Amino acid sequence: MKKIDSPTIIESVGNKPKIIEEYFGRVNSKTDSISIAKMNAPPGWIEPGQKPEFDEYTIVLRGSLKVESKSETFSIKQGEAIFVQAGEWVRYSTTDEGAEYIATCLPAFSLDTVNRD
């Protein structure tokens, strides 16, 4: 067993600062197999597109998250979730209300495997 007393705040990318609280992952728990982080993205936030080498599961806790692929755009609202498969191009952003959400990556998120535009 491993108890996590608190998350590590990870520096974000994008046009505005987003708070990333990593509970499990390469930084906070030294876990390579999975990362679980709580995100708090401000209104009007957008990050570069990416083609990650990991699956990403996202659950929106508050607000709304815009998720774009090459062929579709989704608005994921409070209580909804989305799955993005490894190798698929994706871009995340928020609307005027911002978003608080949980992101889980398998294997764990890595700057070397996110493949940002």
Backbone torsions as a table, in degrees:
resi	resn	phi	psi	omega
1	MET	NA	151.0	176.8
2	LYS	-141.7	114.2	178.2
3	LYS	-85.7	135.8	177.2
4	ILE	-104.9	112.0	-177.5
5	ASP	-76.4	-31.4	-180.0
6	SER	-164.9	158.0	177.8
7	PRO	-81.1	166.8	170.3
8	THR	-101.5	134.2	176.1
9	ILE	-81.3	123.4	-177.6
10	ILE	-105.3	137.5	177.2
11	GLU	-66.0	137.6	-177.6
12	SER	-105.5	170.2	172.2
13	VAL	-117.7	164.3	179.3
14	GLY	129.5	178.7	-176.6
15	ASN	-76.2	-18.6	178.5
16	LYS	-136.6	155.1	178.8
17	PRO	-67.6	132.6	174.6
18	LYS	-116.5	138.2	179.2
19	ILE	-89.0	121.1	177.0
20	ILE	-112.6	117.3	176.7
21	GLU	-107.6	99.5	-179.5
22	GLU	-84.2	121.3	175.5
23	TYR	-93.2	-47.8	177.2
24	PHE	-125.1	137.5	179.3
25	GLY	158.4	-172.9	-174.5
26	ARG	-63.1	-27.8	-176.9
27	VAL	-91.5	-58.4	-170.1
28	ASN	-75.3	-42.3	-176.8
29	SER	-114.1	1.7	-178.2
30	LYS	58.3	39.6	-178.4
31	THR	-105.0	121.7	178.8
32	ASP	-91.0	-21.4	-172.1
33	SER	-81.0	-24.4	-177.4
34	ILE	-155.2	149.7	168.9
35	SER	-130.5	139.8	177.6
36	ILE	-132.7	122.3	-176.7
37	ALA	-139.0	147.6	173.1
38	LYS	-99.0	129.5	-177.7
39	MET	-113.2	143.7	173.0
40	ASN	-131.6	101.9	-175.9
41	ALA	-103.7	130.2	-177.7
42	PRO	-73.0	165.1	175.2
43	PRO	-56.3	138.1	177.0
44	GLY	75.7	12.4	179.3
45	TRP	-76.4	142.8	174.5
46	ILE	-146.9	140.4	177.1
47	GLU	-116.0	162.7	178.2
48	PRO	-61.6	154.1	173.6
49	GLY	-64.9	160.0	-178.8
50	GLN	-151.1	159.5	176.0
51	LYS	-130.9	76.4	-171.4
52	PRO	-70.4	155.3	176.8
53	GLU	-95.6	21.9	178.5
54	PHE	-135.3	151.5	171.5
55	ASP	-74.6	144.4	177.8
56	GLU	-130.3	127.7	178.9
57	TYR	-112.6	125.4	-174.7
58	THR	-127.1	132.3	176.5
59	ILE	-121.9	123.2	179.9
60	VAL	-86.6	123.9	-179.6
61	LEU	-92.3	-32.4	-177.4
62	ARG	-155.9	144.2	177.1
63	GLY	81.7	-149.2	-175.2
64	SER	-146.3	136.8	-179.8
65	LEU	-118.0	128.9	176.4
66	LYS	-93.9	127.5	-178.2
67	VAL	-125.6	116.8	-177.1
68	GLU	-110.1	136.0	168.4
69	SER	-111.8	-175.3	177.9
70	LYS	-67.9	-23.3	-174.9
71	SER	-118.6	-14.3	-176.1
72	GLU	-144.4	160.0	173.3
73	THR	-130.8	132.1	179.7
74	PHE	-118.4	145.5	169.7
75	SER	-109.2	111.2	-177.2
76	ILE	-101.0	116.3	-175.2
77	LYS	-102.0	171.6	178.8
78	GLN	-45.9	128.2	179.2
79	GLY	88.5	-7.6	178.8
80	GLU	-101.4	165.7	-178.0
81	ALA	-142.3	163.5	176.8
82	ILE	-145.5	148.1	176.9
83	PHE	-117.6	130.5	175.2
84	VAL	-120.7	120.9	-176.6
85	GLN	-77.7	145.3	176.3
86	ALA	-51.5	139.0	178.0
87	GLY	90.0	-8.7	178.9
88	GLU	-91.8	133.3	176.7
89	TRP	-69.7	137.4	-178.3
90	VAL	-149.7	149.5	173.3
91	ARG	-137.7	131.8	-179.8
92	TYR	-106.1	144.6	175.5
93	SER	-158.1	174.1	176.8
94	THR	-123.9	164.8	176.3
95	THR	-95.1	-157.4	-178.1
96	ASP	-67.4	-17.1	-177.2
97	GLU	-97.7	-9.8	-176.9
98	GLY	72.4	-173.7	-178.5
99	ALA	-157.2	144.9	169.3
100	GLU	-117.7	128.2	-174.9
101	TYR	-153.1	162.2	176.2
102	ILE	-106.7	129.4	176.5
103	ALA	-117.5	129.9	176.9
104	THR	-120.4	127.8	-179.0
105	CYS	-119.5	135.4	177.5
106	LEU	-127.4	117.0	-10.6
107	PRO	-65.8	-177.9	-174.1
108	ALA	-58.1	146.9	174.8
109	PHE	-54.0	141.4	176.7
110	SER	-149.0	140.6	175.2
111	LEU	-61.0	-28.1	-179.7
112	ASP	-75.8	-20.0	-175.6
113	THR	-117.5	3.1	179.6
114	VAL	-79.0	-30.1	176.0
115	ASN	53.1	62.0	-179.9
116	ARG	-73.7	151.2	176.3
117	ASP	-61.9	NA	NA
